[in-house]
Amino acid sequence: MRRTLGIATLVLALPLAAAAQLKTITLPPDHPYGDLKPGPGVEVTQRACRACHSTDYIVMQPRGDARQWEAVLTKMIKVFGASISDEDAKAIVGYLSTVYGK
Amino acid sequence: MRSPRREFLRTVGGLGAIVVSAGLLARSPRALAQQADPILAGRPLVRYPEKTDLILLTSRPPQLETPMTYFDRAITPNDAFFVRYHTFPVPTSVDVGSWRLRVTGLVDRPLELSLNDLKAKFSKAAVTAVAQCSGNSRGRFAPRVLGGEWGDGAMGNAEWVGARLRDLLAAAGVRQGAVQATFEGLDKPAFPSVPHFVKSLDIRRVMDDPDVIVAYQMNGRELPMLNGFPARLVVPGWYSTYWVKNLSEIAVIDHVFEKFWMKPAYRIPDTPCGCVEPGTAPKNTVPISRMTVRSFIGTPANGARVVPGRPVTLKGIAFDGGYGVREVEVSDDSGVTWRRAQLGPDLGRYAFREWDAAWTPASAGDYTLMVRALNAIGESQGYEPLWNPAGYLRNVVERVTVHAG
């Protein structure tokens, strides 16, 4: 499957080389499928998590108890440096383990 | 195979009728086949730049999954190829005029290569190879594990054309004492605390392997932005975590790189199967590397309806970590009996191998169709899924259920 390409391919590639030098795309906004369900603490959870990523990251996870979500919060804070106060972290774990709990 | 999925398939057995009645609407069969899968149910089909309708995993950073209907053929179209980024923002604009690939570190002559340099100064190499996310099918792990909850569509096969990595490194002149090379793309996280996505490979690994390339062409065209424009690393046989997209820097170093995305991320248990007892933690881990043997049925779709007595062609793909698929077998009776499928053209040992098999449902009822592959060194697929805490290496025998009637 490794091979040197034939002349035909090289010739075809020439017009491409002359094409536009700049390539730009525009990404759509966060899709509503990832919106968090309502519940006490949803605002602080949204604010903290959406600073770095869409909340479909939460919605797609297996449901879990406070221990699971505490571990997630710890990873976000310790590994990814999320700026979340202890008080907010507690509220977020409370929200997630209730609304996305077992 | 674990029972929850089987039970689910039974409960949605009636869905087949809907699939057929909606068959004339271009988008509906794919959307409905998707709803028949407990992991994909509820996920929207979305259309991103340079992409066709793909299944949304996450919006930001973008992660998009290829619908299973594309896996009835060997080549995955560029616009249907899955997307996986780790951090946000992701590159959305590249000026080819100013883009450079830098080769730095423990080298005699640091390089700054333009796209034209890559194309003109190095001989062209082509390899047809499967890119598969380490966590492909993670959503099917039992017990469930946290992470990107992919179905089976975080994979694709393309013909990649580019410059050999070893030629670039030779041009730069790798110095004595070099141990690894690191690879970094244009994706830079918004917050400095978030680890950059940087991967590493042993120098020996890349100097010995002429198929590791810096690819600037995918299926005869430039790479879509979300698949790594203008160039990405291609490491045939190895999980695509190493296939760094929107590549911008290669650095030769004198040690084993162990920052976040190499350690603790993307590691598997240091056991022969890469697995541990479900629900337990491994004692030692190593970086994930070569892909395990897998095979899939692309058509008929899960939940499809077929007609008793009327022949159907089962079609799909099989692949492994670079030894090549030797044999594919199918079963229509939950694995009691197996028969050989016909293999399609050989596109090389790193590629999807197409297969097909004629099948006629004898009578009305539900059929569980299964497929398994054997590679050139005798590796195959098991009936019981292997487990590890990160949800990697899945290669259990897969199945789809179709309803005849």
Interface residues (C-beta under 8 A of the other chain):
Chain A: M1 R2 R3 T4 L5 T9 A13 L16 A17 Q21 L22 K23 T24 I25 T26 L27 P28 P29 D30 H31 Y33 G34 C52 H53 S54 D56 Y57 M60 Q61 P62 G64 Q68 V72 V79 F80 G81 A82
Chain B: G42 R43 P44 V46 Y48 P49 E50 L56 L57 T58 S59 R60 P61 P62 F88 V90 T92 S93 V94 D95 V96 G97 N116 K119 S123 K124 A125 A126 V127 T128 G139 R144 V145 L146 G148 E149 V161 P189 A190 F191 P192 S193 V194 P195 P210 D211 Q217 G220 E222 M225 L226 F229 P230 F260 L347 G348 R349 Y350 A351
